[in-house]
Amino acid sequence: MLRRILPLARPLTPPLSPSLAGLAERLARRSAIETSDPERRWAAVALILAPDPASLLLIRRAERAGDPWSGQVGLPGGRRGPEDADLVETATRETVEEVGIDLTGAHRLGALDDVAPRTPTLPPIAVRPYVFALPGRPPVRLNPEVASCHWVEVSHLARPGASRLTTVTIRGNSLKVPAFMLEGMVVWGMTERILASFLQAVS
């Protein structure tokens, strides 16, 4: 499969802090699946990073019939629409729609490695995770597709034992998967892989 190196994060004003600038440089070296791959349907999600303490916004999707990710914990985002110029626009549009946060003025630090489902029964989708930095935690406005949202401290994700194998039940089948266990939330699947990739980038 063809892969390319992601471009550098766009110039930003005011300047990024040294830690965020270093993260942007590391993200610029990540790789991505070509979006022209005709076998894939594309989506994008936003990792929204807010300070004091450094935290990421996670959402719990509403229970919906026919949704393969119904009720799961994930990140704001969704499938690329025909009106989207690129996947950055997909991530920003979906974030506004789902949680009411406008990322157009945020620092876009770059993207993590693209991910795709490992379960053959799921749609042939590829997801590009973009990392955005905000100066604080903005108010949220949830749409009906989102049951709740949660700011999770990065230090909690990184603490020993936060990620471990656990058993989840999907369509009546029990699966043992790596997952983050976070205050009553089990974060697994593509979201777990995205968060693990983010922790690797910030370490």
N, C-alpha and C positions, 0 to 999 in steps of 0.2 A: 504494500500500500504506500503510495507517495506521501511524504511528509515534508513539511517546510518549517523553517524557523520563524517564530512569531516576531513581528516588528517591535522596535523599541516603543515604550510608552510615550505618548505625545508630550511635548513641553507643557509645563504647568506653571501658573502664577497664582498665589505666591509659591516660593520654592518648597519642595517637600522636605520634611525632617530627614536627617541622615538615615534613620532606620527605614523609613518608607522609601527613600531614594535607593537604598541598597536592595530592598525587596523588588522595586521596579526593575533594577538592573538584572536581578536573578530571573525574574519572570520573562525578560526579553530573550532569554536563552532556552525557554521551553519550546516544545515541538507541538505540532498540530496536524490533524488529519485534513487533507485537502477538502474544502467545502464543495468542490466540483464532483466529488464521488457520487455517481448516480444511484448507488445502492443505499445511500443514507438519507434520512430525513433529519434536518438540523434543528437544534434548539440551543438556547443560551440561558445561563443563570448568572446571578449577581452575588458575589461574596461582598457584603457591605461591612466594611471595617470602621468601627468608631472607637475613639480613645477613652481613657480614664475610667476604668481600665480597658485595654484593647479587647474588643468584643466583636462577634459576628452575629448577623441576624439570621435565625432559622425560622422556618414556618412549618406548621402542621397543616397538610392539605385536608380539605373537607372530605367527608365520606360521600363518594359519588359512584353510582352504578356505571360499569363500563370503563372506569378509570383504573389502569393497571397500577397507579401509584396512590390510589385512594387511601386517605388516612395516614399516609407516611410523612415523616419529617424530611424536609428538603430545603431548598433555597429558592428565593423569588426567581421566576423565569418561566420560560415556556417555548413552544415551537416558533420557528421563524415564520412570519407572515409574508404574503406576497408584497405587502407595502413596505417591508423593512429593507433598507438599503444594504445593511450588513448585519452581522450577528451582534455587534455592539448595540445597534438600534433595537434588536430583538430583546436583549437583556434590559435595556433602559425602559422600553415600552412596557414589557411584562411586569417590571418592578413597580412602575406607576400604577398599572391596572390592579395588581394583586395587593400591594401594601401601601400605595399612595405616596411613595418616596420618589422624588424627582432627582435622578442622578446626572442630569445634564451638566450641572456645575461641580460635580464631584471630581476628585483626582482619580483618573483611571490609571491604575498601576500596571496593568497588563493582563495576561490570561494564563491560566494553568493548563496543563495537558488536557486535551480533549478526552472524553470518556464515552463509552458505549456500553449498553447492557451486556452482561455475560450470560443471561438466561435466554435461551433461544425462543421462548414463547413470547418475549416482549417485542415491541415494534423495533425495526431496524433504524434506531435513532442514534445520533451522535450529539453530545452536549459540550459546548464550549463555556467554561467557567471564567468570568471576568472578575477581577478584584478592583473594587472601588474604595476609596478612603474618604470619609466625611469628618468634619471637625467636631461633631457631636452626634448624639442619638436624636434623629428627627422624630416627630410624631408619626404614627402609622394610621392608615385607614384601610381596613381589610375588606376585600370584596367577598362574595359568597363562595368562591373557590378555596378560600383560606379560613381554616377554623381558628387558628391562633398563631401568634408569633412570639419569639423568645430571643432576647439578647444573651448570647453565651460567651463567657470570657474565654479568650484564647488560652489562658493559663489553665483553665479547667479541661480544655481539650487535650492539652499537652501533659497533664499530670499522669503519673504512673497508674495503670489500671483503668484509665478512662476508656481505652480501646481494648476489646477482648472478644473472643469468640462467644457467640450467644445463639440461641435457637429462635427462629421466627417461623410463623405459620403463614403460608401464602396459598390461597385457593385449596385449603385442606392439606397441603403438604408441609412438612416440617423441614426446615433448612438450617444448617449450622453455618453462620456467617460472621465475619469480623464486623464489629459495631462499636460505636461510641455510646456509652451509657451515661446519660446526662439528666439528672434530676427528673426521673420519670419518663424520659424520652429515649427511645432506641433509634439510633441513626445508623442506617446500614445501606448497602447497595451502592449506587453511583454517588450518592451524597457522602457516604463514608469515605469513598475513594477520593473525592474532591477535597474533603477536609484533611485527609491524610497527606495529600499532595501539597495543600496549603501549609500545613505544619512543617513539612520538609523544606518548603521554600523560605519560611521565616526562621528556621533554626540556624 
